[in-house]
Amino acid sequence: MSDKRMSRWYFGGLASCGAACCTHPLDLIKVHLQTQQKGKMGMVSMAMQVVKNDGALALYNGLSASLCRQMSYSLTRFAIYETVRDMLSSSNQGPMPFYQKVLLGAFGGFTGGFIGTPADMVNVRMQNDVKLPPELRRKKLFSGATMASSRGALVTVGQLACYDQAKQLVLSSGFMGDNILTHFLSSFIAGGCATFLCQPLDVMKTRLMNSKGEYSGVIHCLRVTAKEGPMAFYKGLVPAGIRLIPHTVLTFIFLEQLKNNFGIVIIS
C-alpha cells in the first residue's frame, strides 16, 4: 500500500502568510508606483525615496494588515479551491479538466476577494496613506470591493488553476518527479500567468481604494485610466511581476512542504 497526503483547508493561508513576509517590500513599492499621478519614478528610485523619507522599516508598512489579508483572502480561496478539487478528483478517480479548474478558481478567488476586501483596504492605506496628512487619510473598508473580488478571481485562476495544470503537465512528461524543482517550475509559470491576467484590474483596484472622491465608480475609473493611454493599465507591471512571481513560488513551495509534512494521510 502507498499513501499520499492531502492539504488541510487552512494550509493555503499559512503558506501565503510566509510568502507575504518575504515579498511585502515589493508589494509596498508596487502600490506606490501604481498610485503616483505625476512623474515616472522607477522601482529602485521609489524604494530609495521611501527609505529616505521614512526609514528602512517603512518598507514593511502595512505588514500586519497584509498578514490579516492573507488569512482572510488567501485562506478562503485556497480552502474553497483545494477542498472542492480534492472532492471532485477523488470521486472522478482522476484530475479535473482545466476548464473546471478555471471556473473553480474564479469562484474561490471572487469569494476570497470580497471577504478579504477590508483587510486589503487597510493594507493599501497603511502602505500609501503615509504620503498624506492625517486629515486626508480615508477609512471606508469596502471601497473597491467589486474590483478586489474581480481581481481575486483572475489571480486565483492564474495561480491555482495554472499551477495545478502546469504541475500535471510537468509530471505527465515523465522527466521530473513530484519534487521541489517541479513545484518551483510550475509555480513560476503560474505567477507569470497571474501577473499578466490581473495587472489591469490591480491598477484600477489600487486607484479606487486610494480614491478621495475623484472616481464616481468603476466605469469612471476605467475611463480616466484609459485617457492616460493603454500602458496606464500596466503601470508597475515589472514590480508587480517581481513581487507576484516570487510570492507565488514561495506560496506553493511552502504549501507543498506543509502538505508533505503535516497533510492528511490518504491510504490507497
Residue frames as qw, qx, qy, qz and C-alpha x, y, z in Angstrom:
[[0.000, 0.887, 0.462, 0.000, 0.00, 0.00, 0.00],
 [0.392, 0.194, -0.014, 0.899, 1.16, 3.52, -0.74],
 [0.128, -0.790, -0.501, 0.331, -0.04, 6.64, 0.93],
 [0.288, 0.459, 0.169, 0.823, -0.32, 10.22, -0.24],
 [0.181, -0.445, -0.486, 0.730, -1.03, 13.40, 1.66],
 [0.083, 0.725, 0.513, 0.451, -3.79, 15.90, 1.08],
 [0.148, 0.302, -0.209, 0.918, -3.62, 19.55, 2.04],
 [0.131, -0.554, -0.695, 0.439, -5.60, 20.78, 5.04],
 [0.180, 0.833, 0.471, 0.225, -8.06, 23.60, 4.38],
 [0.218, -0.964, -0.011, 0.151, -6.02, 26.27, 6.21],
 [0.743, -0.197, 0.281, 0.575, -2.60, 25.45, 4.71],
 [0.426, 0.622, 0.324, 0.571, -3.09, 27.95, 1.87],
 [0.206, -0.950, -0.081, -0.220, -3.49, 30.81, 4.32],
 [0.692, -0.627, 0.217, 0.285, -0.39, 29.80, 6.28],
 [0.710, 0.125, 0.366, 0.588, 1.71, 29.39, 3.13],
 [0.240, 0.796, 0.269, 0.486, 0.54, 32.78, 1.82],
 [0.410, -0.912, 0.025, -0.002, 1.49, 34.46, 5.12],
 [0.745, -0.366, 0.306, 0.467, 5.01, 33.03, 4.88],
 [0.546, 0.405, 0.385, 0.623, 5.35, 34.29, 1.33],
 [0.017, -0.928, -0.231, -0.293, 3.94, 37.72, 2.25],
 [0.569, -0.768, 0.102, 0.273, 6.59, 38.18, 4.95],
 [0.662, -0.139, 0.405, 0.615, 9.28, 37.73, 2.27],
 [0.340, 0.393, 0.503, 0.691, 7.75, 39.86, -0.51],
 [0.091, -0.836, -0.481, 0.248, 5.99, 42.68, 1.39],
 [0.211, -0.605, 0.148, 0.753, 8.52, 45.44, 0.49],
 [0.142, 0.038, 0.697, 0.702, 7.98, 44.68, -3.22],
 [0.028, -0.655, -0.745, -0.127, 4.21, 44.89, -2.71],
 [0.186, -0.788, -0.258, 0.528, 4.55, 48.26, -0.99],
 [0.182, -0.394, 0.404, 0.805, 6.70, 49.69, -3.81],
 [0.107, 0.321, 0.806, 0.486, 4.19, 48.36, -6.37],
 [0.070, -0.790, -0.592, 0.142, 1.36, 50.27, -4.62],
 [0.199, -0.709, 0.033, 0.676, 3.42, 53.49, -4.60],
 [0.187, -0.150, 0.627, 0.741, 4.21, 53.13, -8.31],
 [0.055, 0.487, 0.812, 0.316, 0.57, 52.48, -9.24],
 [0.131, -0.838, -0.497, 0.184, -0.77, 55.47, -7.32],
 [0.300, -0.419, 0.122, 0.848, 1.72, 58.09, -8.48],
 [0.424, 0.787, 0.410, -0.179, -0.19, 60.62, -10.57],
 [0.342, 0.917, -0.205, -0.022, 2.76, 62.63, -11.84],
 [0.135, -0.697, 0.703, 0.041, 6.27, 61.66, -12.69],
 [0.921, 0.200, -0.297, -0.156, 7.61, 58.31, -13.78],
 [0.297, -0.655, 0.668, -0.191, 9.72, 57.06, -10.94],
 [0.664, 0.214, -0.706, -0.121, 11.17, 53.61, -11.32],
 [0.839, -0.391, -0.376, -0.050, 11.15, 50.78, -8.84],
 [0.686, -0.058, -0.339, 0.642, 14.60, 51.44, -7.39],
 [0.093, 0.335, -0.093, 0.933, 14.15, 55.21, -7.15],
 [0.585, -0.530, -0.241, -0.564, 10.75, 54.73, -5.47],
 [0.836, -0.329, -0.386, 0.208, 12.29, 52.35, -2.92],
 [0.502, 0.094, -0.251, 0.822, 15.08, 54.83, -2.22],
 [0.182, -0.477, -0.060, -0.858, 12.57, 57.64, -1.75],
 [0.740, -0.517, -0.326, -0.280, 10.53, 55.58, 0.74],
 [0.791, -0.225, -0.328, 0.465, 13.64, 54.68, 2.74],
 [0.327, 0.264, -0.114, 0.900, 14.96, 58.25, 2.61],
 [0.318, -0.503, -0.118, -0.795, 11.69, 59.81, 3.76],
 [0.754, -0.454, -0.006, -0.476, 10.51, 57.28, 6.32],
 [0.382, -0.536, 0.739, -0.147, 13.36, 54.89, 7.07],
 [0.219, 0.228, -0.914, -0.256, 14.05, 51.28, 6.09],
 [0.166, 0.213, 0.901, -0.341, 11.27, 49.88, 8.26],
 [0.458, 0.426, 0.097, -0.774, 8.77, 51.87, 6.17],
 [0.363, 0.254, -0.768, -0.463, 9.18, 49.15, 3.54],
 [0.216, -0.195, -0.951, 0.100, 7.19, 46.98, 5.93],
 [0.342, 0.079, 0.243, -0.904, 4.34, 49.47, 6.47],
 [0.747, 0.108, -0.106, -0.648, 1.10, 47.51, 6.49],
 [0.289, 0.251, -0.924, -0.020, 2.66, 44.09, 7.11],
 [0.246, 0.105, 0.814, -0.516, 0.15, 43.29, 9.86],
 [0.609, 0.427, 0.165, -0.648, -2.73, 44.15, 7.52],
 [0.485, 0.449, -0.659, -0.360, -1.09, 42.12, 4.76],
 [0.079, 0.108, -0.974, 0.183, -0.97, 39.05, 7.01],
 [0.419, 0.293, 0.585, -0.630, -4.58, 39.66, 8.02],
 [0.590, 0.480, -0.230, -0.607, -5.48, 39.83, 4.33],
 [0.348, 0.317, -0.866, -0.167, -3.73, 36.54, 3.61],
 [0.054, 0.075, 0.929, -0.358, -5.61, 34.86, 6.46],
 [0.492, 0.457, 0.429, -0.604, -8.92, 36.08, 5.03],
 [0.562, 0.619, -0.261, -0.483, -8.49, 36.38, 1.25],
 [0.355, 0.456, -0.803, -0.147, -5.95, 33.64, 0.56],
 [0.248, -0.063, 0.906, -0.337, -7.23, 31.25, 3.20],
 [0.626, 0.390, 0.381, -0.557, -10.74, 31.46, 1.71],
 [0.627, 0.579, -0.332, -0.403, -9.72, 31.00, -1.92],
 [0.207, 0.395, -0.895, 0.018, -7.31, 28.15, -1.19],
 [0.376, 0.019, 0.810, -0.450, -9.83, 26.44, 1.12],
 [0.698, 0.449, 0.201, -0.521, -12.59, 26.57, -1.49],
 [0.557, 0.594, -0.503, -0.289, -10.39, 25.56, -4.42],
 [0.158, 0.385, -0.904, 0.101, -8.44, 22.75, -2.77],
 [0.456, 0.041, 0.744, -0.487, -11.38, 21.26, -0.84],
 [0.736, 0.467, 0.157, -0.463, -13.68, 21.10, -3.89],
 [0.473, 0.605, -0.607, -0.207, -10.83, 19.97, -6.19],
 [0.047, -0.303, 0.933, -0.191, -9.86, 17.11, -3.89],
 [0.588, 0.200, 0.614, -0.487, -13.50, 16.03, -3.52],
 [0.715, 0.566, -0.051, -0.406, -14.13, 16.03, -7.28],
 [0.329, 0.592, -0.729, -0.100, -10.79, 14.40, -8.10],
 [0.242, -0.189, 0.914, -0.265, -11.40, 11.56, -5.66],
 [0.655, 0.340, 0.505, -0.447, -14.93, 10.94, -6.95],
 [0.670, 0.663, -0.161, -0.294, -13.82, 11.10, -10.60],
 [0.888, -0.196, 0.314, 0.273, -10.70, 9.00, -9.93],
 [0.632, 0.298, 0.240, 0.674, -8.57, 11.48, -11.85],
 [0.213, -0.267, -0.086, 0.936, -7.60, 15.15, -12.20],
 [0.320, 0.738, 0.418, -0.423, -10.20, 17.78, -13.02],
 [0.549, 0.573, 0.351, 0.498, -10.36, 19.16, -16.59],
 [0.363, 0.008, -0.082, 0.928, -8.67, 22.54, -16.95],
 [0.192, -0.484, -0.308, -0.796, -11.91, 24.43, -17.60],
 [0.643, -0.620, -0.440, -0.089, -13.30, 23.17, -14.28],
 [0.618, -0.274, -0.245, 0.695, -10.14, 24.35, -12.52],
 [0.141, 0.252, 0.140, 0.947, -10.60, 27.79, -14.11],
 [0.428, -0.581, -0.397, -0.567, -14.25, 28.02, -13.04],
 [0.721, -0.533, -0.398, 0.194, -13.48, 26.80, -9.52],
 [0.528, -0.091, -0.136, 0.834, -10.51, 29.17, -9.23],
 [0.040, -0.416, -0.221, -0.881, -12.65, 32.11, -10.40],
 [0.577, -0.629, -0.402, -0.331, -15.37, 31.30, -7.85],
 [0.736, -0.422, -0.311, 0.428, -12.91, 30.80, -4.99],
 [0.426, 0.060, -0.017, 0.903, -10.98, 33.93, -5.89],
 [0.183, -0.548, -0.288, -0.764, -14.08, 36.11, -6.21],
 [0.669, -0.635, -0.370, -0.111, -15.37, 34.92, -2.83],
 [0.709, -0.310, -0.198, 0.602, -11.97, 35.34, -1.17],
 [0.287, 0.310, 0.109, 0.900, -11.52, 38.76, -2.77],
 [0.354, -0.670, -0.278, -0.590, -14.78, 40.01, -1.29],
 [0.760, -0.577, -0.280, 0.105, -14.12, 38.57, 2.17],
 [0.699, -0.202, -0.065, 0.683, -10.59, 39.97, 2.16],
 [0.237, 0.741, 0.223, 0.587, -11.51, 43.47, 0.95],
 [0.392, -0.911, -0.034, -0.122, -11.46, 45.18, 4.39],
 [0.739, -0.489, 0.246, 0.392, -8.00, 43.79, 5.21],
 [0.620, 0.339, 0.340, 0.621, -6.83, 44.59, 1.67],
 [0.028, 0.903, 0.192, 0.384, -8.11, 48.15, 2.09],
 [0.545, -0.824, 0.121, 0.091, -6.25, 48.59, 5.37],
 [0.798, -0.123, 0.309, 0.503, -3.13, 47.10, 3.77],
 [0.458, 0.568, 0.290, 0.619, -3.14, 49.55, 0.85],
 [0.173, -0.933, -0.111, -0.295, -3.97, 52.51, 3.09],
 [0.685, -0.669, 0.158, 0.241, -1.19, 51.69, 5.57],
 [0.721, 0.049, 0.334, 0.606, 1.26, 51.43, 2.66],
 [0.334, 0.509, 0.359, 0.707, 0.17, 54.53, 0.75],
 [0.225, -0.895, -0.316, -0.220, -1.52, 56.92, 3.20],
 [0.630, -0.497, -0.066, 0.593, 1.79, 57.68, 4.88],
 [0.377, 0.211, 0.292, 0.853, 2.24, 60.13, 1.99],
 [0.165, -0.673, -0.406, -0.596, -0.87, 62.08, 3.06],
 [0.117, -0.319, 0.465, -0.817, -1.61, 64.38, 6.02],
 [0.096, 0.151, 0.913, -0.367, -3.88, 62.76, 8.67],
 [0.425, 0.419, 0.341, -0.726, -6.98, 64.73, 7.65],
 [0.547, 0.449, -0.413, -0.573, -6.81, 63.32, 4.10],
 [0.025, 0.184, -0.983, -0.017, -6.49, 59.64, 5.06],
 [0.643, -0.089, -0.328, -0.686, -9.55, 57.59, 4.13],
 [0.283, -0.218, 0.832, -0.424, -11.39, 54.94, 6.16],
 [0.816, 0.164, 0.024, -0.554, -14.10, 53.23, 4.07],
 [0.505, -0.343, 0.791, 0.037, -13.35, 49.49, 4.33],
 [0.657, 0.315, 0.681, 0.069, -15.26, 48.31, 1.26],
 [0.320, 0.797, -0.207, -0.468, -14.08, 50.85, -1.32],
 [0.331, 0.552, -0.702, -0.304, -13.19, 48.92, -4.46],
 [0.633, -0.127, 0.721, -0.253, -14.82, 45.66, -3.30],
 [0.823, 0.498, 0.165, -0.218, -16.06, 44.85, -6.82],
 [0.474, 0.751, -0.458, 0.021, -12.62, 45.38, -8.29],
 [0.243, -0.532, 0.780, -0.224, -10.91, 43.44, -5.50],
 [0.771, 0.069, 0.576, -0.261, -13.26, 40.49, -5.99],
 [0.773, 0.623, -0.023, -0.117, -12.80, 40.51, -9.77],
 [0.233, 0.750, -0.608, 0.115, -9.06, 40.77, -9.38],
 [0.511, -0.358, 0.736, -0.263, -9.15, 37.93, -6.84],
 [0.876, 0.297, 0.322, -0.203, -10.94, 35.74, -9.38],
 [0.649, 0.717, -0.254, 0.019, -8.34, 36.40, -12.08],
 [0.022, 0.691, -0.689, 0.217, -5.29, 36.00, -9.87],
 [0.675, -0.203, 0.656, -0.270, -6.67, 32.74, -8.43],
 [0.873, 0.462, 0.114, -0.102, -7.24, 31.38, -11.95],
 [0.446, 0.773, -0.430, 0.138, -3.68, 32.43, -12.81],
 [0.170, -0.581, 0.732, -0.312, -2.17, 30.98, -9.65],
 [0.616, -0.145, 0.706, -0.319, -4.13, 27.91, -8.54],
 [0.848, 0.421, 0.238, -0.214, -5.65, 26.65, -11.79],
 [0.560, 0.739, -0.374, 0.021, -2.49, 27.30, -13.82],
 [0.196, -0.587, 0.758, -0.206, -0.26, 25.82, -11.10],
 [0.758, -0.003, 0.603, -0.251, -2.31, 22.64, -10.99],
 [0.809, 0.571, 0.082, -0.112, -2.31, 22.35, -14.77],
 [0.315, 0.786, -0.526, 0.082, 1.40, 23.15, -15.13],
 [0.391, -0.455, 0.768, -0.224, 2.29, 20.64, -12.42],
 [0.839, 0.199, 0.454, -0.224, 0.10, 17.99, -14.05],
 [0.706, 0.693, -0.140, -0.040, 1.78, 18.54, -17.43],
 [0.069, 0.737, -0.655, 0.150, 5.28, 18.50, -15.95],
 [0.562, -0.278, 0.741, -0.241, 4.63, 15.27, -14.05],
 [0.850, 0.359, 0.328, -0.202, 2.95, 13.60, -17.02],
 [0.473, 0.772, -0.412, -0.104, 6.03, 14.31, -19.17],
 [0.980, -0.118, -0.098, 0.130, 7.94, 11.79, -17.10],
 [0.546, 0.550, -0.297, 0.559, 11.08, 13.93, -17.00],
 [0.018, -0.418, 0.489, -0.765, 10.55, 15.23, -13.47],
 [0.384, -0.354, -0.837, 0.162, 9.12, 13.79, -10.27],
 [0.338, -0.836, -0.313, -0.297, 6.93, 15.41, -7.62],
 [0.657, -0.266, -0.249, 0.660, 9.75, 17.38, -6.01],
 [0.159, -0.764, -0.180, 0.599, 10.68, 20.94, -5.13],
 [0.185, -0.229, 0.509, 0.809, 12.08, 21.61, -8.63],
 [0.003, -0.449, -0.789, -0.420, 8.72, 20.70, -10.16],
 [0.177, -0.788, -0.517, 0.283, 6.95, 22.89, -7.60],
 [0.234, -0.565, 0.118, 0.783, 9.29, 25.78, -8.45],
 [0.115, 0.005, 0.652, 0.750, 8.83, 25.47, -12.22],
 [0.075, -0.577, -0.778, -0.236, 5.05, 25.09, -12.01],
 [0.216, -0.795, -0.400, 0.401, 4.63, 27.99, -9.60],
 [0.236, -0.388, 0.271, 0.849, 6.90, 30.23, -11.70],
 [0.020, 0.264, 0.719, 0.643, 4.65, 29.62, -14.72],
 [0.199, -0.705, -0.681, 0.011, 1.56, 30.24, -12.58],
 [0.278, -0.650, -0.178, 0.685, 3.00, 33.50, -11.24],
 [0.136, -0.144, 0.457, 0.867, 3.62, 34.79, -14.75],
 [0.105, -0.461, -0.765, -0.437, 0.08, 33.92, -15.82],
 [0.272, -0.731, -0.559, 0.281, -1.40, 35.58, -12.74],
 [0.257, -0.480, 0.034, 0.838, 0.63, 38.78, -13.24],
 [0.035, 0.051, 0.582, 0.811, -0.47, 39.14, -16.87],
 [0.181, -0.537, -0.781, -0.262, -4.13, 38.41, -16.15],
 [0.333, -0.756, -0.522, 0.213, -4.69, 40.66, -13.17],
 [0.419, -0.131, -0.046, 0.897, -2.46, 43.69, -13.74],
 [0.079, -0.411, -0.326, -0.847, -5.10, 45.97, -15.38],
 [0.560, -0.649, -0.438, -0.270, -7.61, 45.22, -12.61],
 [0.670, -0.363, -0.332, 0.557, -4.87, 45.52, -9.99],
 [0.251, 0.135, 0.037, 0.958, -4.11, 49.07, -11.15],
 [0.329, -0.499, -0.344, -0.724, -7.77, 50.06, -11.09],
 [0.685, -0.533, -0.493, 0.054, -8.36, 48.37, -7.72],
 [0.553, -0.225, -0.262, 0.758, -5.46, 50.27, -6.17],
 [0.046, 0.245, 0.142, 0.958, -6.68, 53.58, -7.60],
 [0.493, -0.552, -0.448, -0.502, -10.23, 53.02, -6.36],
 [0.703, -0.480, -0.447, 0.275, -9.03, 52.08, -2.90],
 [0.446, -0.233, -0.133, 0.854, -6.93, 55.23, -2.75],
 [0.051, 0.594, 0.448, 0.666, -9.67, 57.43, -4.18],
 [0.100, -0.264, -0.445, 0.850, -10.51, 60.65, -2.34],
 [0.373, 0.635, 0.483, -0.473, -13.70, 61.02, -4.37],
 [0.126, 0.533, -0.443, -0.709, -12.20, 61.66, -7.80],
 [0.193, 0.006, -0.889, -0.416, -13.78, 58.47, -9.18],
 [0.621, -0.096, 0.108, -0.771, -17.57, 58.03, -9.19],
 [0.917, -0.024, 0.318, -0.241, -17.26, 54.31, -9.81],
 [0.720, -0.148, 0.584, 0.345, -15.50, 51.53, -11.68],
 [0.581, 0.635, 0.411, 0.300, -16.52, 52.75, -15.14],
 [0.042, 0.996, -0.060, 0.051, -15.35, 56.30, -14.39],
 [0.532, -0.644, 0.498, 0.234, -12.02, 54.98, -13.10],
 [0.736, 0.186, 0.560, 0.331, -11.72, 52.88, -16.27],
 [0.417, 0.846, 0.242, 0.227, -12.30, 55.94, -18.48],
 [0.181, -0.952, 0.242, 0.038, -9.86, 58.17, -16.58],
 [0.645, -0.421, 0.573, 0.280, -7.17, 55.49, -16.64],
 [0.701, 0.416, 0.500, 0.292, -7.77, 54.84, -20.36],
 [0.241, 0.968, 0.048, 0.048, -7.19, 58.53, -21.13],
 [0.365, -0.779, 0.469, 0.198, -3.61, 58.08, -19.90],
 [0.432, 0.529, -0.675, -0.279, -3.04, 55.51, -22.63],
 [0.908, -0.045, -0.368, -0.195, -3.18, 51.69, -22.83],
 [0.601, 0.227, -0.613, 0.460, 0.03, 51.28, -20.87],
 [0.296, -0.479, 0.345, -0.751, -1.55, 53.03, -17.88],
 [0.897, -0.233, -0.062, -0.369, -3.29, 49.73, -17.15],
 [0.925, 0.034, -0.253, 0.281, 0.12, 48.11, -16.86],
 [0.022, -0.808, 0.368, -0.460, 1.74, 50.70, -14.59],
 [0.461, -0.540, 0.631, -0.314, 4.03, 48.88, -12.20],
 [0.937, 0.179, -0.201, -0.224, 3.98, 45.68, -14.30],
 [0.575, 0.433, -0.618, 0.316, 7.64, 44.88, -13.66],
 [0.115, -0.336, 0.686, -0.635, 7.48, 45.34, -9.87],
 [0.801, -0.067, 0.156, -0.573, 4.12, 43.54, -9.89],
 [0.896, 0.250, -0.364, -0.052, 5.76, 40.58, -11.61],
 [0.363, 0.438, -0.660, 0.491, 8.84, 40.81, -9.41],
 [0.382, -0.266, 0.553, -0.691, 6.54, 40.75, -6.39],
 [0.838, 0.033, 0.114, -0.533, 3.82, 38.31, -7.54],
 [0.796, 0.327, -0.507, -0.049, 6.03, 35.66, -9.16],
 [0.258, 0.311, -0.778, 0.480, 8.27, 35.16, -6.08],
 [0.499, -0.148, 0.448, -0.727, 5.16, 35.36, -3.88],
 [0.881, 0.145, -0.149, -0.424, 3.52, 32.62, -5.97],
 [0.643, 0.354, -0.660, 0.160, 6.66, 30.48, -5.98],
 [0.022, 0.286, -0.726, 0.625, 7.12, 30.78, -2.21],
 [0.666, -0.092, 0.238, -0.701, 3.43, 30.19, -1.51],
 [0.916, 0.150, -0.240, -0.286, 3.32, 26.90, -3.40],
 [0.518, 0.352, -0.705, 0.333, 6.69, 25.70, -2.12],
 [0.216, -0.245, 0.626, -0.708, 5.53, 26.39, 1.46],
 [0.777, 0.010, 0.076, -0.625, 2.16, 24.80, 0.69],
 [0.831, 0.238, -0.493, -0.097, 3.70, 21.63, -0.75],
 [0.307, 0.313, -0.747, 0.499, 6.03, 21.33, 2.24],
 [0.457, -0.163, 0.459, -0.744, 3.14, 21.78, 4.68],
 [0.866, 0.111, -0.132, -0.469, 1.14, 19.17, 2.77],
 [0.720, 0.312, -0.614, 0.091, 4.03, 16.67, 2.61],
 [0.260, 0.238, -0.725, 0.592, 4.90, 17.01, 6.28],
 [0.196, 0.102, 0.629, -0.746, 1.59, 17.78, 8.01],
 [0.499, 0.044, -0.387, -0.774, -1.11, 16.90, 5.47],
 [0.808, -0.055, 0.357, -0.465, -3.96, 14.41, 5.82],
 [0.151, -0.308, 0.909, 0.236, -2.69, 10.91, 5.03],
 [0.792, 0.263, -0.037, -0.550, -4.72, 9.12, 2.36],
 [0.477, -0.247, 0.839, 0.085, -4.20, 5.36, 2.25],
 [0.699, 0.466, -0.179, -0.512, -4.55, 3.90, -1.23]]
